[in-house]
Amino acid sequence: MRLKDKVSIITGAGSGIGRATAIKFAQEGSKVVVAEFNEDTGKETVNIINEAGGHASFKKVNVAEFKEMEELMDYTVETYGRLDVIFNNAGIGLHEPLFDHTPEDYDTVVKINQYGVYYGILAAARKMKELNIEGTIINTASVFAFMASYHIIGYNAAKGAVKMMTQSAALDLAPYGIRVVGVAPGSVDTRIIQSYKDAGKTERLARHQMRGKLMQPEQIANVVAFLASEEASGINGTTIMVDDGFTAFK
């Protein structure tokens, strides 16, 4: 119960890494706000947690709108009385050759994957400072914050920004006792890689990890739960690789 008595927000908690992390946080004792644009999948996550004896509630949110992120913070405090952790995890993928890419495509990816994280950092930090809580902000970056890949220029750019925002925000917020950290997953078996699966590239993605298997959302969730706990109090401003060696042997 490493997160006992804590209150946490997980964005993009309707599926994949977000859902696995919401469930893990609840198992570790945290009350969880499931923040998700898709009401059906978000409420499914809440039901899974509550039926298992945890405590969770749902808030529909578009992370690309700062006002909605501010409202998410207010909802969390009104519901549970405090805010200790936010996991800025919501994101989308777009796989398209550069010559076919459009400015609208770039804007769509960056608005959610970069601005959504920035909005989460800013809104959560303001609320934590207001409540005098030395909280933790965790952001989902990617191995593609560290290395380029074909046909994902917007994704590469946004995740690179998440890594740097993590460092920058950690520096600004350290005087208030607020930690900011990131995780950089490799190829994880979630909906974001569905287009690769449809193209018959599952085995190719799996070979990107040292042990030749797609990572599972629960593997990322375990690390995020650790980072949210007091056991990780010495980690700040760092983006942790959770990639089974993806970036170590290319």
C-alpha positions as CSV (number, residue, x, y, z in Angstrom):
1,M,0.0,0.0,0.0
2,R,2.7,2.5,-1.0
3,L,0.1,5.1,-2.1
4,K,-2.2,4.8,0.9
5,D,-4.2,8.0,1.6
6,K,-3.0,9.6,-1.6
7,V,-5.3,11.1,-4.3
8,S,-4.2,10.7,-7.9
9,I,-5.3,11.7,-11.4
10,I,-4.5,9.5,-14.3
11,T,-5.2,10.9,-17.8
12,G,-5.9,8.6,-20.7
13,A,-7.0,6.0,-18.1
14,G,-9.6,4.4,-20.3
15,S,-7.2,1.9,-21.8
16,G,-3.6,0.7,-22.1
17,I,-1.0,2.2,-19.8
18,G,-3.5,4.6,-18.3
19,R,-5.9,1.9,-17.3
20,A,-3.2,-0.4,-16.0
21,T,-1.8,2.5,-13.9
22,A,-5.1,3.5,-12.5
23,I,-5.7,-0.1,-11.4
24,K,-2.2,-0.4,-9.9
25,F,-2.6,2.9,-8.0
26,A,-5.9,1.8,-6.5
27,Q,-4.3,-1.5,-5.5
28,E,-1.6,0.5,-3.8
29,G,-4.2,2.4,-1.8
30,S,-4.7,5.6,-3.8
31,K,-8.0,7.1,-4.6
32,V,-8.0,7.6,-8.3
33,V,-9.7,10.1,-10.7
34,V,-10.0,8.4,-14.1
35,A,-9.6,11.3,-16.6
36,E,-10.6,10.2,-20.0
37,F,-12.2,11.7,-23.1
38,N,-14.0,8.4,-24.0
39,E,-16.8,8.1,-21.4
40,D,-17.4,4.4,-22.0
41,T,-13.8,3.2,-21.5
42,G,-13.2,5.6,-18.7
43,K,-16.2,4.4,-16.8
44,E,-15.2,0.8,-17.5
45,T,-11.9,1.5,-15.7
46,V,-13.8,3.0,-12.7
47,N,-16.0,0.0,-12.5
48,I,-13.0,-2.4,-12.5
49,I,-11.4,-0.5,-9.7
50,N,-14.5,-0.1,-7.5
51,E,-15.6,-3.7,-8.0
52,A,-12.2,-4.8,-6.7
53,G,-12.7,-2.7,-3.6
54,G,-10.8,0.4,-4.6
55,H,-11.9,4.0,-4.9
56,A,-12.2,5.7,-8.3
57,S,-14.4,8.2,-10.0
58,F,-14.6,9.4,-13.6
59,K,-14.1,12.8,-15.1
60,K,-14.4,13.4,-18.8
61,V,-11.6,15.7,-20.0
62,N,-10.0,16.8,-23.2
63,V,-6.4,17.3,-22.2
64,A,-5.9,19.6,-25.1
65,E,-8.0,22.3,-23.4
66,F,-6.4,24.0,-20.5
67,K,-9.7,25.1,-19.0
68,E,-10.8,21.4,-18.8
69,M,-7.6,20.5,-17.1
70,E,-8.2,23.2,-14.5
71,E,-11.7,21.9,-14.0
72,L,-10.2,18.4,-13.5
73,M,-8.1,19.7,-10.7
74,D,-11.0,21.4,-9.0
75,Y,-13.2,18.2,-9.4
76,T,-10.5,16.1,-7.8
77,V,-10.2,18.3,-4.8
78,E,-13.9,18.7,-4.5
79,T,-14.3,15.0,-4.6
80,Y,-11.4,13.8,-2.5
81,G,-10.1,16.8,-0.7
82,R,-6.6,16.9,-2.0
83,L,-4.3,16.1,-5.0
84,D,-1.0,14.3,-4.5
85,V,-0.2,12.8,-7.9
86,I,-1.0,13.4,-11.5
87,F,0.1,11.0,-14.3
88,N,0.0,13.0,-17.6
89,N,-0.4,10.0,-19.8
90,A,-3.0,10.7,-22.4
91,G,-1.6,10.6,-25.9
92,I,-2.2,9.6,-29.5
93,G,-0.1,8.3,-32.4
94,L,0.0,9.2,-36.1
95,H,2.1,7.1,-38.5
96,E,2.5,8.9,-41.8
97,P,5.4,9.6,-44.2
98,L,6.6,13.2,-44.0
99,F,5.6,14.1,-47.6
100,D,2.1,13.0,-46.8
101,H,2.1,14.8,-43.4
102,T,0.1,18.0,-43.1
103,P,0.3,20.9,-40.6
104,E,-3.1,19.9,-39.3
105,D,-1.7,16.4,-38.6
106,Y,1.2,17.9,-36.7
107,D,-1.1,20.2,-34.7
108,T,-3.3,17.3,-33.7
109,V,-0.5,15.2,-32.3
110,V,1.3,18.0,-30.6
111,K,-1.8,19.5,-29.1
112,I,-2.5,16.3,-27.2
113,N,0.9,14.8,-26.6
114,Q,2.8,18.0,-25.8
115,Y,0.3,20.7,-24.8
116,G,-1.8,18.2,-22.9
117,V,1.2,17.4,-20.7
118,Y,2.1,21.0,-20.3
119,Y,-1.5,21.8,-19.3
120,G,-1.4,19.0,-16.8
121,I,1.9,20.1,-15.3
122,L,0.7,23.7,-14.9
123,A,-2.8,23.0,-13.6
124,A,-1.6,20.4,-11.1
125,A,1.3,22.4,-9.9
126,R,-0.9,25.4,-9.2
127,K,-3.3,23.3,-7.3
128,M,-0.6,21.6,-5.3
129,K,0.9,24.9,-4.4
130,E,-2.5,26.3,-3.4
131,L,-3.0,23.3,-1.1
132,N,0.6,23.3,0.2
133,I,1.0,19.7,-1.0
134,E,4.5,18.4,-1.9
135,G,3.1,16.3,-4.8
136,T,4.4,14.3,-7.7
137,I,3.9,15.0,-11.4
138,I,4.6,12.1,-13.8
139,N,4.7,12.4,-17.5
140,T,4.6,9.8,-20.3
141,A,7.4,10.5,-22.7
142,S,8.7,7.7,-25.0
143,V,11.9,6.1,-26.4
144,F,11.1,8.4,-29.3
145,A,11.9,11.3,-27.1
146,F,15.5,10.1,-27.4
147,M,15.7,8.7,-30.9
148,A,14.0,9.3,-34.2
149,S,11.8,6.9,-36.1
150,Y,10.3,6.9,-39.5
151,H,7.0,8.6,-40.2
152,I,6.3,10.1,-36.8
153,I,7.7,13.6,-36.9
154,G,4.9,15.1,-34.7
155,Y,5.2,12.3,-32.2
156,N,9.0,12.6,-32.0
157,A,8.8,16.3,-31.5
158,A,6.1,16.1,-28.8
159,K,7.7,13.4,-26.8
160,G,11.1,15.2,-27.0
161,A,9.3,18.2,-25.6
162,V,7.8,16.1,-22.7
163,K,11.3,15.0,-21.7
164,M,12.5,18.6,-21.6
165,M,9.3,19.9,-19.9
166,T,9.9,17.3,-17.2
167,Q,13.4,18.6,-16.5
168,S,12.3,22.3,-16.7
169,A,9.3,21.9,-14.5
170,A,11.2,19.9,-11.9
171,L,13.7,22.8,-11.6
172,D,10.9,25.4,-11.2
173,L,8.9,23.4,-8.7
174,A,11.6,22.0,-6.5
175,P,11.4,24.9,-4.1
176,Y,7.8,23.9,-3.4
177,G,8.7,20.3,-2.8
178,I,6.9,19.1,-6.0
179,R,8.8,16.4,-7.9
180,V,8.4,16.0,-11.7
181,V,9.5,12.8,-13.4
182,G,8.9,11.0,-16.6
183,V,8.7,7.5,-18.0
184,A,9.8,6.5,-21.5
185,P,8.2,3.3,-22.7
186,G,9.3,1.2,-25.6
187,S,6.9,-0.7,-27.8
188,V,3.9,-1.4,-25.5
189,D,1.0,-3.7,-26.5
190,T,-1.7,-1.0,-26.5
191,R,-4.1,0.6,-29.1
192,I,-1.6,3.2,-30.1
193,I,0.3,0.5,-32.1
194,Q,-2.8,-1.0,-33.7
195,S,-1.9,0.4,-37.1
196,Y,1.4,-1.5,-36.9
197,K,-0.4,-4.7,-36.0
198,D,-2.8,-4.2,-38.8
199,A,0.2,-3.9,-41.2
200,G,1.6,-7.2,-39.9
201,K,4.5,-5.6,-38.1
202,T,3.9,-7.0,-34.6
203,E,7.0,-9.2,-34.6
204,R,9.1,-6.4,-35.9
205,L,8.0,-4.2,-33.0
206,A,8.7,-7.0,-30.6
207,R,12.3,-7.3,-31.8
208,H,12.9,-3.7,-30.8
209,Q,13.1,-4.9,-27.1
210,M,16.1,-6.8,-26.0
211,R,14.1,-9.8,-25.0
212,G,12.0,-9.8,-28.2
213,K,8.6,-9.3,-26.7
214,L,6.1,-6.4,-26.8
215,M,6.0,-4.7,-23.4
216,Q,2.7,-4.9,-21.4
217,P,1.0,-1.9,-19.9
218,E,1.4,-3.4,-16.4
219,Q,5.1,-3.2,-16.7
220,I,4.9,0.6,-17.2
221,A,2.3,0.9,-14.5
222,N,4.6,-0.8,-11.9
223,V,7.3,1.8,-12.5
224,V,4.9,4.7,-12.4
225,A,3.5,3.5,-9.1
226,F,7.1,3.4,-7.7
227,L,7.8,6.9,-9.0
228,A,4.7,8.2,-7.2
229,S,5.7,6.6,-3.9
230,E,8.0,7.9,-1.2
231,E,10.5,5.2,-2.1
232,A,11.3,7.3,-5.2
233,S,11.7,10.6,-3.3
234,G,15.3,10.9,-4.6
235,I,14.3,10.9,-8.3
236,N,13.5,14.3,-9.8
237,G,13.7,15.8,-13.2
238,T,14.6,12.4,-14.8
239,T,12.8,10.5,-17.5
240,I,13.1,6.8,-16.6
241,M,13.6,4.3,-19.5
242,V,11.0,1.5,-19.3
243,D,11.9,-0.1,-22.6
244,D,13.5,-3.5,-22.0
245,G,16.7,-2.1,-23.7
246,F,15.0,-0.6,-26.7
247,T,17.4,2.4,-26.8
248,A,20.5,0.4,-25.7
249,F,21.3,-1.6,-28.8
250,K,20.1,0.2,-31.9
